Amino acid sequence: RQALGSLGKSRAKFISAEERTGVTFDDFAGQEYIKRELQEIVRILKNDEEFQDKGIYCPKGVLLHGPPGTGKTLLAKAIAGEAGLPFFAVNGTDFVEMFVGVAASRVKDLFGNARSFAPSIIFIDEIDAIGSKRGGPDIGGGGAEREQGLLQILTELDGFKVSTAQVLVIGATNRLDILDPALLRKGRFDKIIRVGLPSKDGRFAILKVHARNKFFRSEEEKEILLKEIAELTEDFTGAELQNILNEAGILTARKDLGYIGRDELLEALKRQKGTFETGQEDSTEIPEELKLRLAYREAAVAVLACYFPEPHRPFVETDINSIRSQPNMRYTDISGQVFARKSDYINSIVRACAPRVIEEEMFGIDNLCWISAKATLEASRRAEFLILQTGMTAFGKAYYKNQSDLVPNLAMKLEALRDEYMRYATEKCSSVLNEYQSAVETITDILLEKGQIKAEEIWQIYKSSPRVAQPSVSP
Ligand code: ADP
């Protein structure tokens, strides 16, 4: 058997491989029935022959679906850990690239590698990025490319016989609805398991798992406190519960206390809620100030969407009735080929800056909130994608999976170039918002009054509002 480490040098750099994940089913709490089902699979994987004699085979593919942060990756790692098998992980989005033919060959690499270590586990996170319905919505582009990748996955799944040394493929998605039905057919991902939000008891159990390495005044107090937190965290995911305990640990250390107390836990809970990362429609009261901030955000995003309409993807409407980290603006699903030019990528960075630029304009630089933080994150990601993964910039004609692959002087070059794109994007965005200030105000007013606004009305306002001429901004 070749050493797993040698993989790093192969073309398959995008695969992260682990000889032993070290994760067990004990690390996953709540939803015991999921563990029972997966334990069965582990048993089959471990005593391959014994089960084969009885005619029981391991499924080829297991699909875990449910909201982000509910432990799908954790479960996949636990299967590998419990069965003692090597774990090959990729993200579906890694297959989708500019260059035709790359997706299919990446899939081949992945399966080839996993097979040479069989029995082994392949984990494809966000499998919807490559496995969504053919001919369906093509968000992010690369339709034909992705389709070839998907076909290759199907070929690979059909290719190996169940009786030979097994490669178990585990897929994860939060969009079961958009997966290509071909993936779900018998002999492919034929075991589909929903990983949902934990119940109150489940939350208590998850909190206990993550409290294992934390100090409390006593076991009794720990039980009481964690029960209370479990009560207060309806709709929280495992990842968010873990965050609460980590945050409480940090607060405890900062205050120089020896153990986590009720105050720290409640404070951590408040912070976790404050980040509004639950992805839930929040139907409860939204504070007035936040409403105003959301309305400005949506109005700014709307004006930018008129100024730089996203190619092939018209917007439909927006509202301020829910709190999300990304703008609430909704777009139509698009079908067919998408054709994004370099300028489209750059414009998308400009658009992503809108929430940050408007917030600074309206509330002042010392009064920004998480809305700005999220926008900055999104804009930087887009800039990095353009620089590292398209080969279209001064950075060079190469593809880099991520920053951590870069040697130091390239990392500096990346930083300089990213700063330059961010500077241009912020200036351009600011210039557009100043030019269309009156449209922004009108749309904001309507949002505050009615809670929502449709594309048609946005376009009307955009076209008919007075404009203030601005000096030109060049890249
Ligand atoms: P997903 O793949 O569904 O997005 P992850 O497996 O990446 O979610 O979850 C992130 C982290 O949250 C895990 O590493 C784990 O620490 C914690 N977590 C999530 N769900 C659970 C759970 N049911 N029990 C214990 N920890 C959990």
Residues whose N, C-alpha, C, O or C-beta is under 5 A from the ligand:
A	BS01	ADP	D27 F28 A29 G30 P67 P68 G69 T70 G71 K72 T73 L74 I206 V209 G238 A239 Q242
